[in-house]
Amino acid sequence: MPPLVLTDEEQDLLTGGAGQGVAMAMRVVTALARVRGADRLVEVSGAHVDSCLYHGRAGLDFARRLLDLGAAVRVPTTLNVGSLDLLHPGTVHEDASHPGVLTGGRELMDVYAALGARATWTCAPYQVGARPGLGEHVAWAESNAIVFANSVLGARTDRYGDFLDISAAVTGRAPLAGLHLDAERLGSVVIDLSAVSPTRLHEEMWWGVLGHLVGEVAAGGVPVLVGAGENAGEDALKALGAAAASSGSVGMFHVVGRTPEAPDLASCSRAGSPVTVVTDADLDVVRRRLTTAQGTRLEAVSLGTPHASLGEIQRLAAVLASAGGAVHPGVDAVVSTSRGVLALAREAGLAATVEAGGFRFVVDTCTYVTPVLAPTVRVAMTTSGKWAHYAPGNIGVDVVLGTVGECVTSAVAGRVVLDG
């Protein structure tokens, strides 16, 4: 393993030349670099921090220590979801599985804002102006943000987790390893979608189903999709990447003819990569597997994982407007989005339509990691492959995976209603 070589400036950061807070963060970055086998660091132009979600006292103590030592972010930094909806007090309740979430969660969010990061509170920073360019090195945490940055934007970030993300933001450095490197970005498995019905790829729910399957096939590698999807929009690619990152720790994918580093198969994949053909029947199997609920019972609908874009809110408003009724009083219908996107939706009049139809907006947090839904909810419906993957284990609900139309129809009827 080659030794890690620091520049004079980086050595100065490590030894306290820019303050003890930066030195503390630099120790974290250099330790990770040695573990990853990096021989040098890379300057990053921005960061996205996931450490602001409260998981216990250790995360708060780390962030508070950085702040007390005078640290501040050195590069533009966005913040992932926190544990509270700061715009709608009372949205998050405390329960036995989330002790301290109300006080500790708020304090942690306050500390990260005090470190100089933008109070974006979203898992989709690419929707609120954080869009690094092709080849630009950044240090992003949050699995869907990582895969979107690498795949759809063509920026370069490895998989960063708690403490590493804010340390990179404070130092402006990350290990030159993993998906920062050309060789690590080449595809390792080819997914052939030529047998999938084109009509399925017009519905984002199926992109989440596909992503879940792709993650299982890729098993942490870089999948390359061929045969469909050249015209896929960002919301479809968001759903694909989020689900693939959840089921298979995928940090990057290519869609030949669509994503920036995949003009053709030869450009983005290793020679001799294995090929997996996906069919409609394969997608049906995955959808049934992600649908853990039986029968027609329904108590909640949760949309917006990752956070809903303005386009997704527009589509929801259109479906609600044509539904011929409002959400049944026995169903808690929620749309999670960022405060930035919600402001745009209000300006456009879309939020009023969604709320008049019986949905409520949740911002700053996420419904599968914090107690937003009532503890009595046992069956929830979603369009998101990622939400369906995590919610049963995280919040103890059974899930029905459906399209936007099916979710709205079911919410209005007060029971699960699926097409076909």
C-alpha positions as CSV (number, residue, x, y, z in Angstrom):
1,M,0.0,0.0,0.0
2,P,1.6,3.4,-1.0
3,P,2.1,5.9,1.8
4,L,-0.2,8.9,2.0
5,V,1.7,12.1,0.9
6,L,0.3,15.4,1.9
7,T,1.0,18.8,0.4
8,D,2.6,21.5,2.6
9,E,-0.9,23.2,2.9
10,E,-2.5,19.9,4.0
11,Q,0.2,19.2,6.5
12,D,-0.4,22.6,7.9
13,L,-4.1,21.9,8.2
14,L,-3.3,18.6,10.0
15,T,-0.9,20.2,12.5
16,G,-3.3,23.0,13.5
17,G,-2.3,25.9,11.3
18,A,-5.9,26.6,10.5
19,G,-7.1,25.9,14.1
20,Q,-7.8,22.8,16.2
21,G,-11.2,22.2,14.7
22,V,-9.7,21.8,11.2
23,A,-6.9,19.7,12.6
24,M,-9.5,17.3,14.2
25,A,-11.3,17.0,10.9
26,M,-8.1,16.5,9.0
27,R,-7.2,13.6,11.2
28,V,-10.5,11.9,10.2
29,V,-9.8,12.5,6.5
30,T,-6.2,11.3,6.6
31,A,-7.2,8.2,8.6
32,L,-9.8,7.3,6.0
33,A,-7.3,7.9,3.2
34,R,-5.0,5.4,4.7
35,V,-7.7,2.8,5.1
36,R,-8.8,3.4,1.5
37,G,-5.2,3.0,0.3
38,A,-5.1,6.6,-1.1
39,D,-1.6,8.0,-1.8
40,R,-2.9,11.6,-1.8
41,L,-6.0,13.8,-1.1
42,V,-8.1,15.6,-3.6
43,E,-9.6,19.1,-3.2
44,V,-13.4,19.1,-3.2
45,S,-15.5,22.0,-4.4
46,G,-18.5,21.1,-2.2
47,A,-20.0,18.7,0.3
48,H,-23.4,17.3,1.3
49,V,-23.6,16.2,5.0
50,D,-25.8,13.4,6.3
51,S,-24.5,13.5,9.9
52,C,-27.2,16.0,10.8
53,L,-29.7,13.2,11.3
54,Y,-29.8,12.4,15.0
55,H,-28.9,8.8,15.9
56,G,-27.7,9.4,19.4
57,R,-25.4,11.4,21.6
58,A,-22.2,10.5,19.8
59,G,-23.1,12.4,16.6
60,L,-24.1,15.5,18.6
61,D,-20.9,15.4,20.6
62,F,-18.7,15.1,17.5
63,A,-20.4,18.1,15.8
64,R,-20.4,20.1,19.0
65,R,-16.7,19.4,19.5
66,L,-15.9,20.7,15.9
67,L,-17.9,23.9,16.6
68,D,-16.3,24.4,20.0
69,L,-12.8,24.1,18.4
70,G,-13.7,26.9,16.0
71,A,-14.3,24.8,12.9
72,A,-16.5,26.0,10.0
73,V,-17.1,24.5,6.5
74,R,-14.5,25.6,3.9
75,V,-16.5,24.7,0.8
76,P,-20.2,25.2,0.0
77,T,-22.1,22.6,2.0
78,T,-25.7,21.4,1.9
79,L,-27.4,19.5,4.7
80,N,-29.3,16.3,4.4
81,V,-32.6,15.6,6.2
82,G,-32.6,16.2,10.0
83,S,-34.8,14.6,12.6
84,L,-37.5,17.4,12.7
85,D,-39.7,19.3,10.4
86,L,-38.8,22.8,11.5
87,L,-41.5,24.5,9.4
88,H,-44.3,22.4,10.8
89,P,-43.9,21.9,14.6
90,G,-45.5,18.8,16.0
91,T,-45.0,16.8,12.8
92,V,-42.4,14.5,14.5
93,H,-43.4,12.8,17.7
94,E,-41.0,11.0,20.1
95,D,-41.5,7.3,20.8
96,A,-39.6,4.5,22.4
97,S,-37.6,3.8,19.3
98,H,-36.4,7.4,18.8
99,P,-35.5,8.6,22.3
100,G,-34.3,12.2,22.5
101,V,-35.2,12.9,18.9
102,L,-37.0,16.2,19.7
103,T,-34.4,17.8,21.8
104,G,-31.2,16.1,20.5
105,G,-32.5,16.3,16.9
106,R,-33.1,20.1,17.1
107,E,-29.7,20.7,18.8
108,L,-27.9,18.7,16.2
109,M,-29.5,20.6,13.3
110,D,-28.7,23.9,15.0
111,V,-25.0,22.9,15.4
112,Y,-24.6,22.0,11.7
113,A,-26.2,25.3,10.7
114,A,-23.7,27.1,13.0
115,L,-20.8,25.3,11.3
116,G,-21.8,27.3,8.2
117,A,-23.7,24.8,6.1
118,R,-26.8,25.7,4.1
119,A,-29.9,24.7,6.0
120,T,-31.3,22.8,3.0
121,W,-32.5,19.8,5.0
122,T,-33.0,17.6,2.0
123,C,-31.8,14.3,0.7
124,A,-32.0,15.7,-2.9
125,P,-29.6,18.7,-2.8
126,Y,-29.4,18.5,-6.6
127,Q,-33.0,19.9,-6.6
128,V,-32.0,23.0,-4.7
129,G,-29.1,24.4,-6.6
130,A,-26.3,22.0,-5.6
131,R,-25.4,20.6,-9.0
132,P,-21.6,20.0,-9.4
133,G,-20.5,19.7,-13.0
134,L,-19.0,16.9,-15.0
135,G,-15.7,15.7,-13.5
136,E,-16.0,18.0,-10.4
137,H,-14.8,16.4,-7.2
138,V,-17.2,16.7,-4.2
139,A,-17.7,14.9,-0.9
140,W,-21.4,13.9,-0.7
141,A,-23.1,11.6,1.8
142,E,-26.6,10.1,1.7
143,S,-26.8,7.1,-0.7
144,N,-29.3,8.6,-3.2
145,A,-27.4,11.9,-3.4
146,I,-24.1,10.0,-4.0
147,V,-25.5,7.9,-6.8
148,F,-27.2,10.8,-8.4
149,A,-24.1,13.0,-8.3
150,N,-21.9,10.4,-9.8
151,S,-24.4,9.0,-12.4
152,V,-26.7,11.8,-13.5
153,L,-24.5,14.8,-13.0
154,G,-21.1,13.1,-13.8
155,A,-19.5,14.6,-10.7
156,R,-17.1,12.6,-8.6
157,T,-17.8,11.5,-5.0
158,D,-17.0,8.4,-3.1
159,R,-19.4,7.0,-0.5
160,Y,-19.1,9.2,2.6
161,G,-20.9,8.6,5.9
162,D,-21.3,10.3,9.2
163,F,-18.2,12.3,10.5
164,L,-16.4,11.8,7.2
165,D,-18.8,14.1,5.4
166,I,-18.5,17.1,7.7
167,S,-14.7,16.5,8.0
168,A,-14.4,16.8,4.3
169,A,-16.5,20.0,4.3
170,V,-14.3,21.5,7.1
171,T,-11.0,20.6,5.4
172,G,-12.0,20.9,1.7
173,R,-10.3,17.6,1.2
174,A,-11.2,13.9,0.6
175,P,-9.2,10.8,-0.1
176,L,-8.4,10.3,-3.8
177,A,-9.9,6.8,-3.9
178,G,-13.0,4.9,-4.9
179,L,-15.4,6.7,-7.3
180,H,-13.1,9.7,-7.5
181,L,-10.9,7.5,-9.8
182,D,-11.4,6.8,-13.5
183,A,-11.0,3.0,-13.1
184,E,-13.5,2.7,-10.3
185,R,-16.2,4.3,-12.4
186,L,-16.2,1.7,-15.2
187,G,-19.2,-0.6,-15.3
188,S,-18.9,-4.1,-13.9
189,V,-22.2,-5.6,-15.0
190,V,-24.5,-4.9,-17.9
191,I,-28.3,-4.9,-17.4
192,D,-30.1,-5.5,-20.7
193,L,-33.6,-3.9,-20.6
194,S,-34.6,-4.6,-24.2
195,A,-37.2,-7.2,-23.0
196,V,-38.9,-4.7,-20.7
197,S,-42.2,-3.1,-22.0
198,P,-41.6,0.5,-23.0
199,T,-44.8,1.5,-21.2
200,R,-43.4,0.5,-17.9
201,L,-40.5,2.9,-18.2
202,H,-43.0,5.8,-18.4
203,E,-43.9,5.2,-14.7
204,E,-41.4,6.2,-12.0
205,M,-42.6,3.4,-9.7
206,W,-41.2,0.8,-12.1
207,W,-37.9,2.7,-12.1
208,G,-37.7,2.1,-8.4
209,V,-38.6,-1.6,-8.8
210,L,-35.9,-1.8,-11.5
211,G,-33.4,0.0,-9.2
212,H,-34.0,-2.6,-6.5
213,L,-33.3,-5.4,-8.9
214,V,-30.3,-3.6,-10.4
215,G,-28.8,-3.2,-6.9
216,E,-29.2,-6.9,-6.1
217,V,-27.5,-7.8,-9.4
218,A,-24.7,-5.2,-9.2
219,A,-23.9,-6.1,-5.5
220,G,-21.9,-3.0,-4.9
221,G,-20.5,-2.7,-8.4
222,V,-21.2,-0.2,-11.2
223,P,-24.2,-1.4,-13.3
224,V,-24.6,-0.3,-17.0
225,L,-28.2,-0.2,-18.4
226,V,-28.7,-0.8,-22.1
227,G,-31.8,-1.2,-24.2
228,A,-34.1,1.4,-22.7
229,G,-34.1,4.6,-20.8
230,E,-32.3,6.9,-23.2
231,N,-35.0,9.5,-22.7
232,A,-35.5,8.9,-18.9
233,G,-36.0,12.0,-16.9
234,E,-34.2,13.0,-13.7
235,D,-37.1,11.8,-11.5
236,A,-36.9,8.3,-13.1
237,L,-33.1,8.2,-12.7
238,K,-33.5,9.4,-9.1
239,A,-35.9,6.6,-8.3
240,L,-33.5,4.1,-10.0
241,G,-30.4,5.2,-8.2
242,A,-32.1,5.5,-4.8
243,A,-33.4,2.0,-4.9
244,A,-30.2,0.5,-6.3
245,A,-28.2,2.2,-3.5
246,S,-30.6,0.8,-0.9
247,S,-30.6,-2.8,-2.1
248,G,-27.0,-3.1,-3.3
249,S,-24.9,-0.2,-2.1
250,V,-24.6,1.1,-5.7
251,G,-22.7,4.4,-5.8
252,M,-22.9,4.9,-9.5
253,F,-24.7,3.6,-12.6
254,H,-24.6,4.3,-16.3
255,V,-27.5,4.4,-18.7
256,V,-26.1,4.1,-22.2
257,G,-27.1,7.1,-24.4
258,R,-28.4,9.0,-21.4
259,T,-26.0,9.6,-18.6
260,P,-22.9,11.8,-19.2
261,E,-20.2,9.2,-19.1
262,A,-22.0,6.6,-21.2
263,P,-22.2,7.6,-24.8
264,D,-21.8,4.0,-25.7
265,L,-21.3,0.7,-23.9
266,A,-17.5,0.4,-24.7
267,S,-16.9,3.8,-23.1
268,C,-18.3,3.1,-19.7
269,S,-17.9,-0.7,-19.0
270,R,-15.1,-3.2,-18.5
271,A,-14.5,-5.6,-21.3
272,G,-16.2,-9.0,-20.6
273,S,-18.6,-7.7,-18.0
274,P,-21.4,-10.2,-17.4
275,V,-24.8,-9.5,-18.9
276,T,-28.2,-9.9,-17.1
277,V,-31.4,-9.7,-19.1
278,V,-34.3,-8.2,-17.2
279,T,-37.9,-8.9,-18.2
280,D,-41.3,-7.7,-17.2
281,A,-41.8,-10.9,-15.2
282,D,-38.6,-10.1,-13.3
283,L,-39.9,-6.7,-12.4
284,D,-43.3,-8.2,-11.3
285,V,-41.5,-10.5,-8.9
286,V,-39.6,-7.7,-7.3
287,R,-42.7,-5.6,-6.9
288,R,-44.5,-8.4,-5.2
289,R,-41.5,-8.9,-2.9
290,L,-41.4,-5.2,-1.9
291,T,-45.2,-5.3,-1.3
292,T,-45.3,-6.9,2.1
293,A,-48.9,-6.1,2.9
294,Q,-51.8,-8.4,2.2
295,G,-55.5,-7.5,1.6
296,T,-56.9,-4.0,1.2
297,R,-56.2,-2.4,4.6
298,L,-54.7,1.0,4.3
299,E,-53.9,3.7,6.9
300,A,-51.2,5.9,5.2
301,V,-49.7,6.9,1.9
302,S,-46.2,8.3,1.9
303,L,-44.8,9.9,-1.3
304,G,-41.5,11.7,-1.8
305,T,-38.6,9.3,-1.1
306,P,-36.2,10.7,-2.1
307,H,-37.7,14.2,-1.6
308,A,-40.3,15.0,-4.2
309,S,-39.3,17.3,-7.1
310,L,-41.4,20.1,-8.4
311,G,-42.3,17.9,-11.4
312,E,-43.5,15.1,-9.1
313,I,-45.6,17.5,-7.1
314,Q,-47.1,18.8,-10.4
315,R,-48.0,15.3,-11.4
316,L,-49.5,14.5,-8.0
317,A,-51.6,17.7,-8.2
318,A,-52.9,16.7,-11.7
319,V,-53.8,13.2,-10.5
320,L,-55.6,14.6,-7.4
321,A,-57.5,17.1,-9.5
322,S,-58.9,14.3,-11.6
323,A,-59.6,11.9,-8.8
324,G,-63.1,13.2,-8.1
325,G,-62.6,13.3,-4.3
326,A,-60.3,14.0,-1.4
327,V,-58.3,11.6,0.7
328,H,-60.4,9.4,3.0
329,P,-60.3,10.6,6.6
330,G,-58.9,7.2,7.7
331,V,-55.8,7.6,5.6
332,D,-52.8,9.9,6.5
333,A,-51.5,11.0,3.1
334,V,-48.0,12.6,3.2
335,V,-45.7,14.1,0.6
336,S,-42.1,14.6,1.7
337,T,-40.1,17.3,0.0
338,S,-37.5,20.0,0.7
339,R,-38.5,23.4,2.0
340,G,-37.0,24.9,-1.2
341,V,-39.1,22.8,-3.5
342,L,-42.2,23.4,-1.4
343,A,-41.7,27.2,-1.7
344,L,-41.7,26.8,-5.5
345,A,-44.8,24.6,-5.4
346,R,-46.6,27.2,-3.3
347,E,-45.7,29.9,-5.8
348,A,-47.0,27.8,-8.6
349,G,-50.3,27.1,-6.9
350,L,-49.5,23.3,-6.8
351,A,-49.2,23.0,-3.1
352,A,-52.7,24.3,-2.6
353,T,-54.2,21.7,-5.0
354,V,-52.3,18.9,-3.2
355,E,-53.4,20.1,0.3
356,A,-57.0,20.6,-0.9
357,G,-56.9,17.0,-2.0
358,G,-56.1,15.9,1.5
359,F,-52.3,15.4,1.4
360,R,-50.0,17.2,3.8
361,F,-46.4,18.3,3.2
362,V,-43.5,17.2,5.4
363,V,-40.2,19.0,5.0
364,D,-36.7,18.8,6.5
365,T,-37.0,15.1,7.4
366,C,-38.1,11.7,6.1
367,T,-41.0,9.5,7.1
368,Y,-39.1,6.2,7.1
369,V,-36.4,7.4,9.5
370,T,-38.3,9.6,12.0
371,P,-41.7,9.1,13.7
372,V,-44.0,11.1,11.5
373,L,-46.7,8.5,10.8
374,A,-48.9,7.6,13.8
375,P,-47.7,4.6,15.8
376,T,-51.1,2.9,15.0
377,V,-50.3,2.8,11.2
378,R,-49.7,-0.8,10.2
379,V,-50.1,-0.6,6.4
380,A,-48.8,2.2,4.2
381,M,-48.6,2.7,0.4
382,T,-45.8,4.3,-1.5
383,T,-44.4,4.8,-5.0
384,S,-40.8,4.5,-3.8
385,G,-38.7,1.4,-4.0
386,K,-36.4,2.9,-1.4
387,W,-39.2,3.6,1.1
388,A,-40.6,0.1,0.5
389,H,-37.2,-1.4,1.2
390,Y,-36.6,0.4,4.5
391,A,-39.9,1.2,6.1
392,P,-40.9,-2.3,7.3
393,G,-37.7,-2.6,9.3
394,N,-37.4,1.0,10.3
395,I,-40.9,1.9,11.4
396,G,-42.7,-1.4,11.5
397,V,-45.2,-1.0,8.8
398,D,-46.2,-3.3,5.9
399,V,-46.0,-1.7,2.5
400,V,-47.9,-1.7,-0.7
401,L,-45.9,-0.5,-3.7
402,G,-48.0,1.3,-6.3
403,T,-48.0,4.0,-9.0
404,V,-49.0,7.6,-8.3
405,G,-52.4,6.9,-9.7
406,E,-52.9,3.8,-7.6
407,C,-51.7,5.6,-4.5
408,V,-54.2,8.5,-5.0
409,T,-57.1,6.2,-5.9
410,S,-56.4,4.1,-2.8
411,A,-56.0,7.2,-0.5
412,V,-59.4,8.5,-1.7
413,A,-61.1,5.1,-1.4
414,G,-59.6,4.4,2.1
415,R,-58.4,1.0,1.0
416,V,-55.8,-0.5,-1.4
417,V,-57.0,-0.3,-5.0
418,L,-54.5,-1.6,-7.7
419,D,-54.9,-1.5,-11.5
420,G,-55.4,-4.8,-13.1
